[in-house]
Amino acid sequence: MKRLFLIFTGFLLFTGCEDVVDIDVPSEQSRLSVDALIRIDEDASITNVIINASLTSSFFTETSAAELQQITILNPD
């Protein structure tokens, strides 16, 4: 009886209703996204800087790298 109950429960778990829902995702104009990491070491004369620039895209596509002509980092101090 226990075995029959487990088989019936397993059958109910693995069979079910499935409905495909298509959702229209709005598309927007691409925007520039800049991710930067600056670690300042007061003892070193050179500071390592990592900058990633990319263009935003829709949810389902790859993010492409941006081609920039110039990046300027200013230190007001």
PyMOL Python script that loads the backbone (N, CA, C, O; Angstrom):
from pymol import cmd

cmd.read_pdbstr("""\
ATOM      1  N   MET A   1       0.825  -1.188   0.000  1.00  0.00           N
ATOM      2  CA  MET A   1       0.000   0.000   0.000  1.00  0.00           C
ATOM      3  C   MET A   1       0.876   1.262   0.000  1.00  0.00           C
ATOM      4  O   MET A   1       0.605   2.234  -0.704  1.00  0.00           O
ATOM      5  N   LYS A   2       1.942   1.206   0.821  1.00  0.00           N
ATOM      6  CA  LYS A   2       2.836   2.348   0.880  1.00  0.00           C
ATOM      7  C   LYS A   2       3.506   2.578  -0.470  1.00  0.00           C
ATOM      8  O   LYS A   2       3.669   3.713  -0.916  1.00  0.00           O
ATOM      9  N   ARG A   3       3.883   1.493  -1.099  1.00  0.00           N
ATOM     10  CA  ARG A   3       4.556   1.589  -2.394  1.00  0.00           C
ATOM     11  C   ARG A   3       3.617   2.180  -3.451  1.00  0.00           C
ATOM     12  O   ARG A   3       4.034   3.010  -4.259  1.00  0.00           O
ATOM     13  N   LEU A   4       2.377   1.762  -3.444  1.00  0.00           N
ATOM     14  CA  LEU A   4       1.386   2.289  -4.375  1.00  0.00           C
ATOM     15  C   LEU A   4       1.160   3.775  -4.131  1.00  0.00           C
ATOM     16  O   LEU A   4       0.997   4.540  -5.081  1.00  0.00           O
ATOM     17  N   PHE A   5       1.148   4.187  -2.875  1.00  0.00           N
ATOM     18  CA  PHE A   5       0.990   5.604  -2.543  1.00  0.00           C
ATOM     19  C   PHE A   5       2.183   6.417  -3.058  1.00  0.00           C
ATOM     20  O   PHE A   5       1.997   7.506  -3.602  1.00  0.00           O
ATOM     21  N   LEU A   6       3.408   5.899  -2.890  1.00  0.00           N
ATOM     22  CA  LEU A   6       4.602   6.599  -3.371  1.00  0.00           C
ATOM     23  C   LEU A   6       4.610   6.701  -4.899  1.00  0.00           C
ATOM     24  O   LEU A   6       4.977   7.740  -5.446  1.00  0.00           O
ATOM     25  N   ILE A   7       4.216   5.654  -5.573  1.00  0.00           N
ATOM     26  CA  ILE A   7       4.162   5.679  -7.037  1.00  0.00           C
ATOM     27  C   ILE A   7       3.117   6.685  -7.500  1.00  0.00           C
ATOM     28  O   ILE A   7       3.365   7.441  -8.440  1.00  0.00           O
ATOM     29  N   PHE A   8       1.974   6.707  -6.867  1.00  0.00           N
ATOM     30  CA  PHE A   8       0.918   7.645  -7.246  1.00  0.00           C
ATOM     31  C   PHE A   8       1.345   9.093  -6.975  1.00  0.00           C
ATOM     32  O   PHE A   8       1.083   9.981  -7.787  1.00  0.00           O
ATOM     33  N   THR A   9       2.003   9.329  -5.833  1.00  0.00           N
ATOM     34  CA  THR A   9       2.490  10.672  -5.509  1.00  0.00           C
ATOM     35  C   THR A   9       3.557  11.114  -6.503  1.00  0.00           C
ATOM     36  O   THR A   9       3.539  12.256  -6.961  1.00  0.00           O
ATOM     37  N   GLY A  10       4.488  10.221  -6.841  1.00  0.00           N
ATOM     38  CA  GLY A  10       5.513  10.538  -7.834  1.00  0.00           C
ATOM     39  C   GLY A  10       4.900  10.824  -9.190  1.00  0.00           C
ATOM     40  O   GLY A  10       5.361  11.720  -9.898  1.00  0.00           O
ATOM     41  N   PHE A  11       3.864  10.077  -9.567  1.00  0.00           N
ATOM     42  CA  PHE A  11       3.181  10.324 -10.836  1.00  0.00           C
ATOM     43  C   PHE A  11       2.540  11.701 -10.858  1.00  0.00           C
ATOM     44  O   PHE A  11       2.600  12.399 -11.870  1.00  0.00           O
ATOM     45  N   LEU A  12       1.932  12.095  -9.756  1.00  0.00           N
ATOM     46  CA  LEU A  12       1.307  13.411  -9.685  1.00  0.00           C
ATOM     47  C   LEU A  12       2.333  14.538  -9.709  1.00  0.00           C
ATOM     48  O   LEU A  12       2.066  15.605 -10.264  1.00  0.00           O
ATOM     49  N   LEU A  13       3.506  14.314  -9.113  1.00  0.00           N
ATOM     50  CA  LEU A  13       4.538  15.351  -9.090  1.00  0.00           C
ATOM     51  C   LEU A  13       5.149  15.573 -10.472  1.00  0.00           C
ATOM     52  O   LEU A  13       5.468  16.707 -10.830  1.00  0.00           O
ATOM     53  N   PHE A  14       5.314  14.508 -11.247  1.00  0.00           N
ATOM     54  CA  PHE A  14       5.996  14.626 -12.526  1.00  0.00           C
ATOM     55  C   PHE A  14       5.061  14.886 -13.697  1.00  0.00           C
ATOM     56  O   PHE A  14       5.525  15.121 -14.812  1.00  0.00           O
ATOM     57  N   THR A  15       3.781  14.848 -13.471  1.00  0.00           N
ATOM     58  CA  THR A  15       2.831  15.224 -14.517  1.00  0.00           C
ATOM     59  C   THR A  15       2.076  16.437 -14.035  1.00  0.00           C
ATOM     60  O   THR A  15       1.616  16.481 -12.894  1.00  0.00           O
ATOM     61  N   GLY A  16       1.952  17.393 -14.878  1.00  0.00           N
ATOM     62  CA  GLY A  16       1.261  18.610 -14.475  1.00  0.00           C
ATOM     63  C   GLY A  16       0.944  19.455 -15.685  1.00  0.00           C
ATOM     64  O   GLY A  16       1.283  19.098 -16.813  1.00  0.00           O
ATOM     65  N   CYS A  17       0.320  20.528 -15.457  1.00  0.00           N
ATOM     66  CA  CYS A  17      -0.036  21.437 -16.532  1.00  0.00           C
ATOM     67  C   CYS A  17       1.125  22.388 -16.797  1.00  0.00           C
ATOM     68  O   CYS A  17       1.814  22.832 -15.879  1.00  0.00           O
ATOM     69  N   GLU A  18       1.318  22.680 -18.057  1.00  0.00           N
ATOM     70  CA  GLU A  18       2.356  23.630 -18.438  1.00  0.00           C
ATOM     71  C   GLU A  18       1.762  24.550 -19.485  1.00  0.00           C
ATOM     72  O   GLU A  18       1.153  24.099 -20.454  1.00  0.00           O
ATOM     73  N   ASP A  19       1.946  25.838 -19.279  1.00  0.00           N
ATOM     74  CA  ASP A  19       1.435  26.815 -20.219  1.00  0.00           C
ATOM     75  C   ASP A  19       2.565  27.783 -20.557  1.00  0.00           C
ATOM     76  O   ASP A  19       3.219  28.323 -19.665  1.00  0.00           O
ATOM     77  N   VAL A  20       2.784  27.994 -21.840  1.00  0.00           N
ATOM     78  CA  VAL A  20       3.841  28.888 -22.289  1.00  0.00           C
ATOM     79  C   VAL A  20       3.286  30.304 -22.325  1.00  0.00           C
ATOM     80  O   VAL A  20       2.241  30.564 -22.923  1.00  0.00           O
ATOM     81  N   VAL A  21       4.007  31.217 -21.672  1.00  0.00           N
ATOM     82  CA  VAL A  21       3.592  32.613 -21.628  1.00  0.00           C
ATOM     83  C   VAL A  21       4.637  33.438 -22.356  1.00  0.00           C
ATOM     84  O   VAL A  21       5.802  33.451 -21.958  1.00  0.00           O
ATOM     85  N   ASP A  22       4.238  34.127 -23.416  1.00  0.00           N
ATOM     86  CA  ASP A  22       5.137  35.012 -24.147  1.00  0.00           C
ATOM     87  C   ASP A  22       4.953  36.431 -23.635  1.00  0.00           C
ATOM     88  O   ASP A  22       3.841  36.959 -23.612  1.00  0.00           O
ATOM     89  N   ILE A  23       6.058  37.039 -23.226  1.00  0.00           N
ATOM     90  CA  ILE A  23       6.021  38.390 -22.681  1.00  0.00           C
ATOM     91  C   ILE A  23       6.830  39.293 -23.602  1.00  0.00           C
ATOM     92  O   ILE A  23       7.973  38.983 -23.936  1.00  0.00           O
ATOM     93  N   ASP A  24       6.242  40.395 -24.005  1.00  0.00           N
ATOM     94  CA  ASP A  24       6.949  41.377 -24.821  1.00  0.00           C
ATOM     95  C   ASP A  24       7.797  42.253 -23.901  1.00  0.00           C
ATOM     96  O   ASP A  24       7.278  42.989 -23.062  1.00  0.00           O
ATOM     97  N   VAL A  25       9.127  42.154 -24.083  1.00  0.00           N
ATOM     98  CA  VAL A  25      10.044  42.943 -23.278  1.00  0.00           C
ATOM     99  C   VAL A  25      10.312  44.246 -24.011  1.00  0.00           C
ATOM    100  O   VAL A  25      10.746  44.224 -25.163  1.00  0.00           O
ATOM    101  N   PRO A  26      10.062  45.384 -23.364  1.00  0.00           N
ATOM    102  CA  PRO A  26      10.287  46.658 -24.048  1.00  0.00           C
ATOM    103  C   PRO A  26      11.769  46.877 -24.318  1.00  0.00           C
ATOM    104  O   PRO A  26      12.622  46.520 -23.505  1.00  0.00           O
ATOM    105  N   SER A  27      12.060  47.467 -25.465  1.00  0.00           N
ATOM    106  CA  SER A  27      13.459  47.773 -25.786  1.00  0.00           C
ATOM    107  C   SER A  27      13.679  49.282 -25.667  1.00  0.00           C
ATOM    108  O   SER A  27      12.830  50.090 -26.042  1.00  0.00           O
ATOM    109  N   GLU A  28      14.833  49.624 -25.139  1.00  0.00           N
ATOM    110  CA  GLU A  28      15.185  51.026 -24.954  1.00  0.00           C
ATOM    111  C   GLU A  28      16.461  51.325 -25.710  1.00  0.00           C
ATOM    112  O   GLU A  28      17.142  50.415 -26.182  1.00  0.00           O
ATOM    113  N   GLN A  29      16.777  52.582 -25.822  1.00  0.00           N
ATOM    114  CA  GLN A  29      18.009  52.994 -26.454  1.00  0.00           C
ATOM    115  C   GLN A  29      19.182  52.580 -25.560  1.00  0.00           C
ATOM    116  O   GLN A  29      19.080  52.636 -24.335  1.00  0.00           O
ATOM    117  N   SER A  30      20.290  52.167 -26.173  1.00  0.00           N
ATOM    118  CA  SER A  30      21.464  51.742 -25.407  1.00  0.00           C
ATOM    119  C   SER A  30      22.042  52.893 -24.610  1.00  0.00           C
ATOM    120  O   SER A  30      22.015  54.044 -25.046  1.00  0.00           O
ATOM    121  N   ARG A  31      22.564  52.569 -23.436  1.00  0.00           N
ATOM    122  CA  ARG A  31      23.193  53.560 -22.572  1.00  0.00           C
ATOM    123  C   ARG A  31      24.626  53.123 -22.282  1.00  0.00           C
ATOM    124  O   ARG A  31      24.949  51.937 -22.358  1.00  0.00           O
ATOM    125  N   LEU A  32      25.464  54.066 -21.956  1.00  0.00           N
ATOM    126  CA  LEU A  32      26.851  53.780 -21.615  1.00  0.00           C
ATOM    127  C   LEU A  32      26.935  53.397 -20.143  1.00  0.00           C
ATOM    128  O   LEU A  32      26.460  54.128 -19.274  1.00  0.00           O
ATOM    129  N   SER A  33      27.537  52.259 -19.875  1.00  0.00           N
ATOM    130  CA  SER A  33      27.730  51.783 -18.513  1.00  0.00           C
ATOM    131  C   SER A  33      29.233  51.716 -18.245  1.00  0.00           C
ATOM    132  O   SER A  33      29.972  51.087 -19.002  1.00  0.00           O
ATOM    133  N   VAL A  34      29.685  52.364 -17.166  1.00  0.00           N
ATOM    134  CA  VAL A  34      31.105  52.403 -16.825  1.00  0.00           C
ATOM    135  C   VAL A  34      31.295  51.770 -15.456  1.00  0.00           C
ATOM    136  O   VAL A  34      30.734  52.235 -14.463  1.00  0.00           O
ATOM    137  N   ASP A  35      32.092  50.701 -15.408  1.00  0.00           N
ATOM    138  CA  ASP A  35      32.469  50.051 -14.160  1.00  0.00           C
ATOM    139  C   ASP A  35      33.953  50.302 -13.955  1.00  0.00           C
ATOM    140  O   ASP A  35      34.758  50.016 -14.842  1.00  0.00           O
ATOM    141  N   ALA A  36      34.321  50.827 -12.810  1.00  0.00           N
ATOM    142  CA  ALA A  36      35.726  51.161 -12.568  1.00  0.00           C
ATOM    143  C   ALA A  36      36.149  50.671 -11.190  1.00  0.00           C
ATOM    144  O   ALA A  36      35.360  50.641 -10.246  1.00  0.00           O
ATOM    145  N   LEU A  37      37.420  50.289 -11.105  1.00  0.00           N
ATOM    146  CA  LEU A  37      38.022  49.883  -9.848  1.00  0.00           C
ATOM    147  C   LEU A  37      39.334  50.626  -9.695  1.00  0.00           C
ATOM    148  O   LEU A  37      40.245  50.465 -10.508  1.00  0.00           O
ATOM    149  N   ILE A  38      39.430  51.429  -8.664  1.00  0.00           N
ATOM    150  CA  ILE A  38      40.642  52.209  -8.400  1.00  0.00           C
ATOM    151  C   ILE A  38      41.095  51.880  -6.982  1.00  0.00           C
ATOM    152  O   ILE A  38      40.396  52.158  -6.008  1.00  0.00           O
ATOM    153  N   ARG A  39      42.266  51.290  -6.890  1.00  0.00           N
ATOM    154  CA  ARG A  39      42.839  50.980  -5.583  1.00  0.00           C
ATOM    155  C   ARG A  39      44.045  51.882  -5.363  1.00  0.00           C
ATOM    156  O   ARG A  39      45.014  51.845  -6.122  1.00  0.00           O
ATOM    157  N   ILE A  40      43.969  52.677  -4.330  1.00  0.00           N
ATOM    158  CA  ILE A  40      45.030  53.648  -4.062  1.00  0.00           C
ATOM    159  C   ILE A  40      45.949  53.097  -2.974  1.00  0.00           C
ATOM    160  O   ILE A  40      45.520  52.783  -1.864  1.00  0.00           O
ATOM    161  N   ASP A  41      47.224  52.993  -3.334  1.00  0.00           N
ATOM    162  CA  ASP A  41      48.256  52.587  -2.386  1.00  0.00           C
ATOM    163  C   ASP A  41      49.182  53.779  -2.192  1.00  0.00           C
ATOM    164  O   ASP A  41      49.892  54.178  -3.115  1.00  0.00           O
ATOM    165  N   GLU A  42      49.174  54.336  -1.015  1.00  0.00           N
ATOM    166  CA  GLU A  42      49.949  55.554  -0.757  1.00  0.00           C
ATOM    167  C   GLU A  42      51.453  55.328  -0.862  1.00  0.00           C
ATOM    168  O   GLU A  42      52.206  56.275  -1.090  1.00  0.00           O
ATOM    169  N   ASP A  43      51.900  54.074  -0.698  1.00  0.00           N
ATOM    170  CA  ASP A  43      53.329  53.782  -0.755  1.00  0.00           C
ATOM    171  C   ASP A  43      53.843  53.646  -2.193  1.00  0.00           C
ATOM    172  O   ASP A  43      55.038  53.814  -2.437  1.00  0.00           O
ATOM    173  N   ALA A  44      52.960  53.347  -3.137  1.00  0.00           N
ATOM    174  CA  ALA A  44      53.379  53.147  -4.529  1.00  0.00           C
ATOM    175  C   ALA A  44      53.255  54.450  -5.301  1.00  0.00           C
ATOM    176  O   ALA A  44      52.406  55.291  -5.004  1.00  0.00           O
ATOM    177  N   SER A  45      54.118  54.600  -6.296  1.00  0.00           N
ATOM    178  CA  SER A  45      54.071  55.821  -7.112  1.00  0.00           C
ATOM    179  C   SER A  45      53.062  55.699  -8.255  1.00  0.00           C
ATOM    180  O   SER A  45      52.670  56.706  -8.845  1.00  0.00           O
ATOM    181  N   ILE A  46      52.643  54.475  -8.571  1.00  0.00           N
ATOM    182  CA  ILE A  46      51.686  54.242  -9.662  1.00  0.00           C
ATOM    183  C   ILE A  46      50.443  53.577  -9.074  1.00  0.00           C
ATOM    184  O   ILE A  46      50.543  52.677  -8.240  1.00  0.00           O
ATOM    185  N   THR A  47      49.286  54.027  -9.512  1.00  0.00           N
ATOM    186  CA  THR A  47      48.019  53.457  -9.064  1.00  0.00           C
ATOM    187  C   THR A  47      47.413  52.643 -10.193  1.00  0.00           C
ATOM    188  O   THR A  47      47.257  53.133 -11.311  1.00  0.00           O
ATOM    189  N   ASN A  48      47.068  51.384  -9.891  1.00  0.00           N
ATOM    190  CA  ASN A  48      46.417  50.537 -10.892  1.00  0.00           C
ATOM    191  C   ASN A  48      44.937  50.894 -11.003  1.00  0.00           C
ATOM    192  O   ASN A  48      44.233  51.011 -10.000  1.00  0.00           O
ATOM    193  N   VAL A  49      44.482  51.063 -12.242  1.00  0.00           N
ATOM    194  CA  VAL A  49      43.098  51.423 -12.506  1.00  0.00           C
ATOM    195  C   VAL A  49      42.540  50.443 -13.524  1.00  0.00           C
ATOM    196  O   VAL A  49      43.171  50.174 -14.546  1.00  0.00           O
ATOM    197  N   ILE A  50      41.360  49.912 -13.247  1.00  0.00           N
ATOM    198  CA  ILE A  50      40.664  49.025 -14.192  1.00  0.00           C
ATOM    199  C   ILE A  50      39.334  49.686 -14.535  1.00  0.00           C
ATOM    200  O   ILE A  50      38.530  49.970 -13.647  1.00  0.00           O
ATOM    201  N   ILE A  51      39.102  49.933 -15.829  1.00  0.00           N
ATOM    202  CA  ILE A  51      37.864  50.559 -16.287  1.00  0.00           C
ATOM    203  C   ILE A  51      37.257  49.690 -17.372  1.00  0.00           C
ATOM    204  O   ILE A  51      37.916  49.372 -18.363  1.00  0.00           O
ATOM    205  N   ASN A  52      35.993  49.302 -17.185  1.00  0.00           N
ATOM    206  CA  ASN A  52      35.237  48.562 -18.190  1.00  0.00           C
ATOM    207  C   ASN A  52      34.081  49.440 -18.645  1.00  0.00           C
ATOM    208  O   ASN A  52      33.243  49.844 -17.839  1.00  0.00           O
ATOM    209  N   ALA A  53      34.040  49.731 -19.931  1.00  0.00           N
ATOM    210  CA  ALA A  53      32.943  50.515 -20.498  1.00  0.00           C
ATOM    211  C   ALA A  53      32.167  49.618 -21.452  1.00  0.00           C
ATOM    212  O   ALA A  53      32.758  48.934 -22.288  1.00  0.00           O
ATOM    213  N   SER A  54      30.842  49.623 -21.328  1.00  0.00           N
ATOM    214  CA  SER A  54      30.008  48.803 -22.194  1.00  0.00           C
ATOM    215  C   SER A  54      28.697  49.528 -22.467  1.00  0.00           C
ATOM    216  O   SER A  54      28.341  50.489 -21.786  1.00  0.00           O
ATOM    217  N   LEU A  55      27.996  49.044 -23.476  1.00  0.00           N
ATOM    218  CA  LEU A  55      26.686  49.582 -23.814  1.00  0.00           C
ATOM    219  C   LEU A  55      25.623  48.631 -23.292  1.00  0.00           C
ATOM    220  O   LEU A  55      25.740  47.416 -23.452  1.00  0.00           O
ATOM    221  N   THR A  56      24.590  49.174 -22.671  1.00  0.00           N
ATOM    222  CA  THR A  56      23.517  48.328 -22.188  1.00  0.00           C
ATOM    223  C   THR A  56      22.719  47.799 -23.374  1.00  0.00           C
ATOM    224  O   THR A  56      22.698  48.399 -24.448  1.00  0.00           O
ATOM    225  N   SER A  57      22.067  46.667 -23.156  1.00  0.00           N
ATOM    226  CA  SER A  57      21.269  46.052 -24.208  1.00  0.00           C
ATOM    227  C   SER A  57      20.024  45.446 -23.578  1.00  0.00           C
ATOM    228  O   SER A  57      19.788  45.599 -22.379  1.00  0.00           O
ATOM    229  N   SER A  58      19.245  44.770 -24.376  1.00  0.00           N
ATOM    230  CA  SER A  58      18.043  44.151 -23.833  1.00  0.00           C
ATOM    231  C   SER A  58      18.441  42.962 -22.955  1.00  0.00           C
ATOM    232  O   SER A  58      19.603  42.557 -22.944  1.00  0.00           O
ATOM    233  N   PHE A  59      17.508  42.424 -22.245  1.00  0.00           N
ATOM    234  CA  PHE A  59      17.766  41.385 -21.246  1.00  0.00           C
ATOM    235  C   PHE A  59      18.317  40.104 -21.858  1.00  0.00           C
ATOM    236  O   PHE A  59      19.128  39.430 -21.223  1.00  0.00           O
ATOM    237  N   PHE A  60      17.905  39.750 -23.062  1.00  0.00           N
ATOM    238  CA  PHE A  60      18.233  38.457 -23.640  1.00  0.00           C
ATOM    239  C   PHE A  60      19.456  38.484 -24.555  1.00  0.00           C
ATOM    240  O   PHE A  60      19.786  37.446 -25.129  1.00  0.00           O
ATOM    241  N   THR A  61      20.136  39.597 -24.720  1.00  0.00           N
ATOM    242  CA  THR A  61      21.291  39.657 -25.610  1.00  0.00           C
ATOM    243  C   THR A  61      22.559  39.929 -24.816  1.00  0.00           C
ATOM    244  O   THR A  61      22.507  40.357 -23.663  1.00  0.00           O
ATOM    245  N   GLU A  62      23.691  39.676 -25.445  1.00  0.00           N
ATOM    246  CA  GLU A  62      24.991  39.909 -24.818  1.00  0.00           C
ATOM    247  C   GLU A  62      25.260  41.407 -24.698  1.00  0.00           C
ATOM    248  O   GLU A  62      24.798  42.195 -25.523  1.00  0.00           O
ATOM    249  N   THR A  63      26.001  41.792 -23.676  1.00  0.00           N
ATOM    250  CA  THR A  63      26.419  43.175 -23.517  1.00  0.00           C
ATOM    251  C   THR A  63      27.683  43.383 -24.332  1.00  0.00           C
ATOM    252  O   THR A  63      28.662  42.658 -24.161  1.00  0.00           O
ATOM    253  N   SER A  64      27.665  44.369 -25.214  1.00  0.00           N
ATOM    254  CA  SER A  64      28.818  44.603 -26.076  1.00  0.00           C
ATOM    255  C   SER A  64      29.724  45.666 -25.486  1.00  0.00           C
ATOM    256  O   SER A  64      29.274  46.579 -24.793  1.00  0.00           O
ATOM    257  N   ALA A  65      31.015  45.529 -25.776  1.00  0.00           N
ATOM    258  CA  ALA A  65      31.988  46.506 -25.282  1.00  0.00           C
ATOM    259  C   ALA A  65      31.842  47.806 -26.058  1.00  0.00           C
ATOM    260  O   ALA A  65      31.554  47.791 -27.255  1.00  0.00           O
ATOM    261  N   ALA A  66      32.037  48.919 -25.385  1.00  0.00           N
ATOM    262  CA  ALA A  66      31.931  50.229 -26.024  1.00  0.00           C
ATOM    263  C   ALA A  66      33.299  50.635 -26.559  1.00  0.00           C
ATOM    264  O   ALA A  66      34.326  50.342 -25.948  1.00  0.00           O
ATOM    265  N   GLU A  67      33.304  51.299 -27.683  1.00  0.00           N
ATOM    266  CA  GLU A  67      34.540  51.827 -28.251  1.00  0.00           C
ATOM    267  C   GLU A  67      34.613  53.317 -27.914  1.00  0.00           C
ATOM    268  O   GLU A  67      33.868  54.128 -28.464  1.00  0.00           O
ATOM    269  N   LEU A  68      35.523  53.660 -27.002  1.00  0.00           N
ATOM    270  CA  LEU A  68      35.660  55.038 -26.551  1.00  0.00           C
ATOM    271  C   LEU A  68      36.938  55.631 -27.118  1.00  0.00           C
ATOM    272  O   LEU A  68      37.952  54.943 -27.240  1.00  0.00           O
ATOM    273  N   GLN A  69      36.885  56.896 -27.459  1.00  0.00           N
ATOM    274  CA  GLN A  69      38.063  57.577 -27.990  1.00  0.00           C
ATOM    275  C   GLN A  69      38.997  58.026 -26.869  1.00  0.00           C
ATOM    276  O   GLN A  69      40.218  58.000 -27.027  1.00  0.00           O
ATOM    277  N   GLN A  70      38.426  58.436 -25.739  1.00  0.00           N
ATOM    278  CA  GLN A  70      39.253  58.993 -24.671  1.00  0.00           C
ATOM    279  C   GLN A  70      38.531  58.857 -23.339  1.00  0.00           C
ATOM    280  O   GLN A  70      37.314  59.027 -23.256  1.00  0.00           O
ATOM    281  N   ILE A  71      39.300  58.549 -22.298  1.00  0.00           N
ATOM    282  CA  ILE A  71      38.785  58.535 -20.929  1.00  0.00           C
ATOM    283  C   ILE A  71      39.712  59.401 -20.094  1.00  0.00           C
ATOM    284  O   ILE A  71      40.932  59.244 -20.144  1.00  0.00           O
ATOM    285  N   THR A  72      39.139  60.306 -19.335  1.00  0.00           N
ATOM    286  CA  THR A  72      39.936  61.196 -18.495  1.00  0.00           C
ATOM    287  C   THR A  72      39.536  60.973 -17.037  1.00  0.00           C
ATOM    288  O   THR A  72      38.354  60.993 -16.693  1.00  0.00           O
ATOM    289  N   ILE A  73      40.538  60.763 -16.194  1.00  0.00           N
ATOM    290  CA  ILE A  73      40.305  60.621 -14.750  1.00  0.00           C
ATOM    291  C   ILE A  73      40.934  61.825 -14.079  1.00  0.00           C
ATOM    292  O   ILE A  73      42.130  62.078 -14.224  1.00  0.00           O
ATOM    293  N   LEU A  74      40.113  62.568 -13.338  1.00  0.00           N
ATOM    294  CA  LEU A  74      40.592  63.764 -12.679  1.00  0.00           C
ATOM    295  C   LEU A  74      40.605  63.571 -11.182  1.00  0.00           C
ATOM    296  O   LEU A  74      39.691  62.968 -10.621  1.00  0.00           O
ATOM    297  N   ASN A  75      41.634  64.077 -10.532  1.00  0.00           N
ATOM    298  CA  ASN A  75      41.732  64.052  -9.079  1.00  0.00           C
ATOM    299  C   ASN A  75      41.756  65.502  -8.614  1.00  0.00           C
ATOM    300  O   ASN A  75      42.763  66.187  -8.791  1.00  0.00           O
ATOM    301  N   PRO A  76      40.652  65.985  -8.017  1.00  0.00           N
ATOM    302  CA  PRO A  76      40.596  67.387  -7.633  1.00  0.00           C
ATOM    303  C   PRO A  76      41.508  67.743  -6.458  1.00  0.00           C
ATOM    304  O   PRO A  76      41.752  68.925  -6.216  1.00  0.00           O
ATOM    305  N   ASP A  77      42.011  66.760  -5.729  1.00  0.00           N
ATOM    306  CA  ASP A  77      42.856  67.063  -4.571  1.00  0.00           C
ATOM    307  C   ASP A  77      44.250  67.388  -5.001  1.00  0.00           C
ATOM    308  O   ASP A  77      45.105  67.670  -4.161  1.00  0.00           O
TER     309      ASP A  77
END
""", "prot")
cmd.dss("prot")
cmd.show_as("cartoon", "prot")
cmd.util.cbc("prot")
cmd.orient("prot")
